[in-house]
Structures are given as C-alpha cells and as structure tokens.
Amino acid sequence: MASSSLNPKSHSHGRSNSLPSRPHPLIIKCNEHLDSLRASKATTFSSLVLSHKIRCLQDLIECVENLTHLPLTQDVLLHERQENWVDELLDGSLRLLDVCSAAKDALLHTKECARELHSIIRRKRGGEVELTAEAKKFLTSRKVVKKAISKAFANLNGTSKSCNISSTTNKDHQTVALITLLQDTEVATLSTFQTLLQFISGSTQTKSNSWLSISKMIQPKRVSCSEVADESEFAQVDAALQSFVFAKTCKFEETNNLQSHLEKMESCIQDFEEGLEFLFRRLIKIRVSLLNVLNH
C-alpha cells in the first residue's frame, strides 16, 4: 500500500518535469512571426517587398518585447545570467540599436537633401545654375551616406559572432527554445537592417564581408547578397542626379526625370522612417527590460 501511495507522487513529478518540453504560447507566436519574416523574400528587393519585410520584423520585435516581460523569461535570464549567451544577448541588443540608428541617420540625411533639391525644382527659382549646384551637393551627400553605411557594415563585420547554443545538454527544453528564439531574432533583425542599408546605398553589392557573415548564420532559404536592392528608388535618384549634372544639352527632360524619381524616393523614405522609429523604440524597451532583470 505504501508503495502504491507513492506512485501518484512519482507520476505527478514526472509530469511536472515534462512541462518544459512544450514552449510557452508566446514563444510559439514569436517563432511564427520569425518564420513570416524569413519567408518574406524575393529574387530582387523592391521597396514594397522591403516595406513588407519591415512590417514582419515589427510584428516579431513587438512579440519579443512582450516575451521579455514574462516571469518565465525573467527566471531564465536570472538563472542563466553567468552564461555567455546572456552577455552576447546584451551585446546584440546594443548592436541592433546601432544598426537601426545608422539606417535612420542615412534616411534623414538623404531626405533633407532631397527636400531642398525638390523645393528648388518645384519653385523654379535660381535657374539652371543653382539647380545644378544643388544637384552636385546632393551627389556629394549621397557619397557621405554610402560611406557611413560602409562603416556600419565594417563595424558589424568586426563584432558579429555566430550564435552557439551547442552546450545546452543541461538546459530544459523551454530554456533552449527561448535562447534559440532570442538569438534567431537578432540574426534575422540584423539581416533585415543590412538589406535596408544596402537598399538605401543604392548598390547591389558591398565591399564588406559583413553581409555574407550574417547570411551564413541564417538558413539557406534566406536572401543572399546577390538578391538585394536591384535598382532601388535610391539608386534611381543617384542615376538621375548623374544624368542631370553631366547633361550636355537642355536639361528640361532630365529635370522632370529627376523630380519624378525624387518623389518616389521621398515616399519610400517616409515609409521606412515610420517602420524604423517603431523598431527603435521597441528595441530600446527590450534592452531596458533585459538590463532591469539582470541588474535586479
């Protein structure tokens, strides 16, 4: 009888230990958003495709922010606070903010120059001489933006590390699922930001190896370097500026062409800026949540 009375407790304890094998519903939801982000690919990235990708990223980051407030997540962070992956998570949260800031700055710088040039075109003030001078100024500013983007890529190339959770034999399934999600989220977010930066730069390739190093951290189904930014609105403006500045004949057609491309690019910038502002605020909240838990 005594032996049989112990069996229910033993059975109950076994069930308790099996609970972590099922990830928390919010982890499952975050992974669904992550899968949606991974699936949002194309052979070339138009502004519409990239806007959709950013919206998928917004859904993911918002879900991860909610995840950081769960007692489950906070317990794991506290229990694992001495592990390397926690330090890498904090470093990664700062890295994401840096890249997001680089993209925001690139958009802002381009928008300000485009707005001034567009204003001159619309008002038809100053004549062709002033318009040409402003176009040359814009070309110079685009070089500054591209140089800043190259620097951002170089910084990532020097800091990004492959996520490794191979030593998880002593961790329960719930903890492994959480760690994997957070690390995969960082990789996918960096990938999206790098795609955006390359789109803004107007080039299909970058001299930096950072894009390749990040893409290797992602499953083969992700977008590769050769699939990025084929004639983005930013590249089209660059070409229109060159055509206008170096036109040998009447610049009337080049002016109209430039104005048309400026309008399309400004529309893209507004869309991207709104998405990045949302992401930047959420990424800050995630980092603050992590620091609050670990410094508690």
FENKA-V36763 format. One record per residue. N is the residue number from 1. RES is the residue in one small letter. OMEGA is omega as a letter, one per 30 degrees, with the letter a starting at -180 (none if undefined). D_CENTER is the distance of its C-alpha to the mean C-alpha in whole Angstrom. Layout:
BEGIN
n->N res->RES omega->OMEGA d_center->D_CENTER
n->N res->RES omega->OMEGA d_center->D_CENTER
END
This chain:
BEGIN
n->1 res->m omega->a d_center->62
n->2 res->a omega->a d_center->60
n->3 res->s omega->a d_center->58
n->4 res->s omega->l d_center->57
n->5 res->s omega->l d_center->56
n->6 res->l omega->a d_center->54
n->7 res->n omega->l d_center->52
n->8 res->p omega->a d_center->50
n->9 res->k omega->l d_center->49
n->10 res->s omega->l d_center->48
n->11 res->h omega->l d_center->46
n->12 res->s omega->l d_center->45
n->13 res->h omega->l d_center->43
n->14 res->g omega->l d_center->42
n->15 res->r omega->a d_center->40
n->16 res->s omega->a d_center->38
n->17 res->n omega->a d_center->37
n->18 res->s omega->a d_center->36
n->19 res->l omega->a d_center->34
n->20 res->p omega->a d_center->31
n->21 res->s omega->l d_center->31
n->22 res->r omega->a d_center->29
n->23 res->p omega->l d_center->25
n->24 res->h omega->a d_center->25
n->25 res->p omega->a d_center->24
n->26 res->l omega->l d_center->21
n->27 res->i omega->l d_center->20
n->28 res->i omega->l d_center->21
n->29 res->k omega->l d_center->19
n->30 res->c omega->l d_center->16
n->31 res->n omega->l d_center->17
n->32 res->e omega->l d_center->17
n->33 res->h omega->l d_center->14
n->34 res->l omega->l d_center->12
n->35 res->d omega->l d_center->15
n->36 res->s omega->l d_center->14
n->37 res->l omega->l d_center->11
n->38 res->r omega->a d_center->12
n->39 res->a omega->a d_center->15
n->40 res->s omega->a d_center->13
n->41 res->k omega->l d_center->14
n->42 res->a omega->l d_center->17
n->43 res->t omega->l d_center->19
n->44 res->t omega->a d_center->17
n->45 res->f omega->l d_center->14
n->46 res->s omega->l d_center->16
n->47 res->s omega->l d_center->15
n->48 res->l omega->l d_center->16
n->49 res->v omega->a d_center->14
n->50 res->l omega->l d_center->11
n->51 res->s omega->l d_center->11
n->52 res->h omega->l d_center->12
n->53 res->k omega->l d_center->9
n->54 res->i omega->l d_center->7
n->55 res->r omega->l d_center->11
n->56 res->c omega->l d_center->10
n->57 res->l omega->l d_center->7
n->58 res->q omega->l d_center->9
n->59 res->d omega->a d_center->12
n->60 res->l omega->a d_center->11
n->61 res->i omega->l d_center->10
n->62 res->e omega->l d_center->13
n->63 res->c omega->l d_center->15
n->64 res->v omega->l d_center->14
n->65 res->e omega->l d_center->15
n->66 res->n omega->a d_center->18
n->67 res->l omega->a d_center->19
n->68 res->t omega->a d_center->19
n->69 res->h omega->a d_center->22
n->70 res->l omega->l d_center->24
n->71 res->p omega->l d_center->27
n->72 res->l omega->a d_center->26
n->73 res->t omega->a d_center->23
n->74 res->q omega->l d_center->25
n->75 res->d omega->l d_center->28
n->76 res->v omega->a d_center->26
n->77 res->l omega->l d_center->24
n->78 res->l omega->a d_center->27
n->79 res->h omega->a d_center->29
n->80 res->e omega->a d_center->27
n->81 res->r omega->a d_center->26
n->82 res->q omega->a d_center->28
n->83 res->e omega->a d_center->26
n->84 res->n omega->a d_center->23
n->85 res->w omega->l d_center->20
n->86 res->v omega->l d_center->21
n->87 res->d omega->l d_center->20
n->88 res->e omega->l d_center->18
n->89 res->l omega->l d_center->16
n->90 res->l omega->l d_center->17
n->91 res->d omega->a d_center->16
n->92 res->g omega->a d_center->12
n->93 res->s omega->l d_center->12
n->94 res->l omega->l d_center->13
n->95 res->r omega->l d_center->11
n->96 res->l omega->l d_center->7
n->97 res->l omega->l d_center->9
n->98 res->d omega->a d_center->11
n->99 res->v omega->l d_center->8
n->100 res->c omega->l d_center->7
n->101 res->s omega->l d_center->10
n->102 res->a omega->l d_center->11
n->103 res->a omega->l d_center->9
n->104 res->k omega->a d_center->11
n->105 res->d omega->a d_center->14
n->106 res->a omega->l d_center->14
n->107 res->l omega->a d_center->14
n->108 res->l omega->a d_center->17
n->109 res->h omega->l d_center->19
n->110 res->t omega->a d_center->19
n->111 res->k omega->a d_center->20
n->112 res->e omega->l d_center->23
n->113 res->c omega->l d_center->24
n->114 res->a omega->a d_center->24
n->115 res->r omega->a d_center->25
n->116 res->e omega->l d_center->28
n->117 res->l omega->l d_center->29
n->118 res->h omega->l d_center->29
n->119 res->s omega->l d_center->31
n->120 res->i omega->l d_center->34
n->121 res->i omega->a d_center->34
n->122 res->r omega->a d_center->34
n->123 res->r omega->a d_center->37
n->124 res->k omega->l d_center->39
n->125 res->r omega->l d_center->40
n->126 res->g omega->l d_center->40
n->127 res->g omega->a d_center->41
n->128 res->e omega->a d_center->40
n->129 res->v omega->a d_center->40
n->130 res->e omega->a d_center->38
n->131 res->l omega->l d_center->35
n->132 res->t omega->l d_center->35
n->133 res->a omega->a d_center->35
n->134 res->e omega->l d_center->32
n->135 res->a omega->l d_center->30
n->136 res->k omega->l d_center->31
n->137 res->k omega->l d_center->29
n->138 res->f omega->l d_center->26
n->139 res->l omega->l d_center->26
n->140 res->t omega->a d_center->26
n->141 res->s omega->l d_center->23
n->142 res->r omega->l d_center->21
n->143 res->k omega->l d_center->22
n->144 res->v omega->l d_center->21
n->145 res->v omega->a d_center->18
n->146 res->k omega->l d_center->17
n->147 res->k omega->l d_center->19
n->148 res->a omega->l d_center->16
n->149 res->i omega->l d_center->14
n->150 res->s omega->l d_center->16
n->151 res->k omega->l d_center->16
n->152 res->a omega->l d_center->13
n->153 res->f omega->a d_center->13
n->154 res->a omega->l d_center->16
n->155 res->n omega->l d_center->15
n->156 res->l omega->a d_center->13
n->157 res->n omega->a d_center->15
n->158 res->g omega->a d_center->18
n->159 res->t omega->a d_center->16
n->160 res->s omega->l d_center->14
n->161 res->k omega->l d_center->16
n->162 res->s omega->l d_center->17
n->163 res->c omega->a d_center->17
n->164 res->n omega->l d_center->21
n->165 res->i omega->a d_center->22
n->166 res->s omega->a d_center->26
n->167 res->s omega->a d_center->28
n->168 res->t omega->a d_center->28
n->169 res->t omega->a d_center->31
n->170 res->n omega->a d_center->32
n->171 res->k omega->l d_center->29
n->172 res->d omega->a d_center->30
n->173 res->h omega->a d_center->28
n->174 res->q omega->l d_center->26
n->175 res->t omega->l d_center->25
n->176 res->v omega->l d_center->24
n->177 res->a omega->l d_center->22
n->178 res->l omega->l d_center->20
n->179 res->i omega->a d_center->19
n->180 res->t omega->l d_center->18
n->181 res->l omega->a d_center->16
n->182 res->l omega->l d_center->14
n->183 res->q omega->l d_center->14
n->184 res->d omega->l d_center->12
n->185 res->t omega->l d_center->10
n->186 res->e omega->a d_center->9
n->187 res->v omega->a d_center->9
n->188 res->a omega->l d_center->7
n->189 res->t omega->l d_center->4
n->190 res->l omega->l d_center->5
n->191 res->s omega->a d_center->6
n->192 res->t omega->l d_center->4
n->193 res->f omega->l d_center->3
n->194 res->q omega->l d_center->6
n->195 res->t omega->l d_center->8
n->196 res->l omega->l d_center->7
n->197 res->l omega->l d_center->9
n->198 res->q omega->l d_center->11
n->199 res->f omega->l d_center->12
n->200 res->i omega->a d_center->13
n->201 res->s omega->l d_center->15
n->202 res->g omega->a d_center->17
n->203 res->s omega->l d_center->18
n->204 res->t omega->l d_center->17
n->205 res->q omega->l d_center->18
n->206 res->t omega->l d_center->17
n->207 res->k omega->a d_center->19
n->208 res->s omega->l d_center->17
n->209 res->n omega->a d_center->17
n->210 res->s omega->a d_center->14
n->211 res->w omega->a d_center->12
n->212 res->l omega->a d_center->15
n->213 res->s omega->l d_center->15
n->214 res->i omega->a d_center->12
n->215 res->s omega->l d_center->13
n->216 res->k omega->l d_center->16
n->217 res->m omega->a d_center->15
n->218 res->i omega->a d_center->14
n->219 res->q omega->a d_center->17
n->220 res->p omega->a d_center->18
n->221 res->k omega->a d_center->17
n->222 res->r omega->a d_center->14
n->223 res->v omega->l d_center->13
n->224 res->s omega->a d_center->15
n->225 res->c omega->a d_center->15
n->226 res->s omega->a d_center->18
n->227 res->e omega->a d_center->16
n->228 res->v omega->l d_center->14
n->229 res->a omega->l d_center->15
n->230 res->d omega->a d_center->19
n->231 res->e omega->l d_center->20
n->232 res->s omega->l d_center->17
n->233 res->e omega->l d_center->19
n->234 res->f omega->l d_center->18
n->235 res->a omega->l d_center->20
n->236 res->q omega->l d_center->23
n->237 res->v omega->l d_center->23
n->238 res->d omega->a d_center->24
n->239 res->a omega->a d_center->26
n->240 res->a omega->l d_center->28
n->241 res->l omega->l d_center->28
n->242 res->q omega->a d_center->30
n->243 res->s omega->a d_center->32
n->244 res->f omega->a d_center->33
n->245 res->v omega->a d_center->34
n->246 res->f omega->l d_center->36
n->247 res->a omega->a d_center->38
n->248 res->k omega->a d_center->41
n->249 res->t omega->l d_center->43
n->250 res->c omega->a d_center->42
n->251 res->k omega->a d_center->39
n->252 res->f omega->a d_center->39
n->253 res->e omega->l d_center->37
n->254 res->e omega->l d_center->34
n->255 res->t omega->l d_center->34
n->256 res->n omega->l d_center->34
n->257 res->n omega->l d_center->31
n->258 res->l omega->l d_center->29
n->259 res->q omega->l d_center->29
n->260 res->s omega->a d_center->28
n->261 res->h omega->l d_center->25
n->262 res->l omega->a d_center->24
n->263 res->e omega->l d_center->25
n->264 res->k omega->a d_center->22
n->265 res->m omega->a d_center->19
n->266 res->e omega->l d_center->20
n->267 res->s omega->l d_center->19
n->268 res->c omega->a d_center->16
n->269 res->i omega->l d_center->15
n->270 res->q omega->a d_center->17
n->271 res->d omega->a d_center->14
n->272 res->f omega->a d_center->11
n->273 res->e omega->l d_center->12
n->274 res->e omega->l d_center->13
n->275 res->g omega->a d_center->10
n->276 res->l omega->l d_center->8
n->277 res->e omega->l d_center->12
n->278 res->f omega->a d_center->12
n->279 res->l omega->a d_center->8
n->280 res->f omega->l d_center->10
n->281 res->r omega->a d_center->13
n->282 res->r omega->l d_center->12
n->283 res->l omega->l d_center->11
n->284 res->i omega->a d_center->14
n->285 res->k omega->l d_center->16
n->286 res->i omega->l d_center->15
n->287 res->r omega->l d_center->15
n->288 res->v omega->l d_center->19
n->289 res->s omega->l d_center->20
n->290 res->l omega->a d_center->19
n->291 res->l omega->l d_center->21
n->292 res->n omega->l d_center->24
n->293 res->v omega->a d_center->25
n->294 res->l omega->l d_center->25
n->295 res->n omega->a d_center->27
n->296 res->h omega->none d_center->29
END
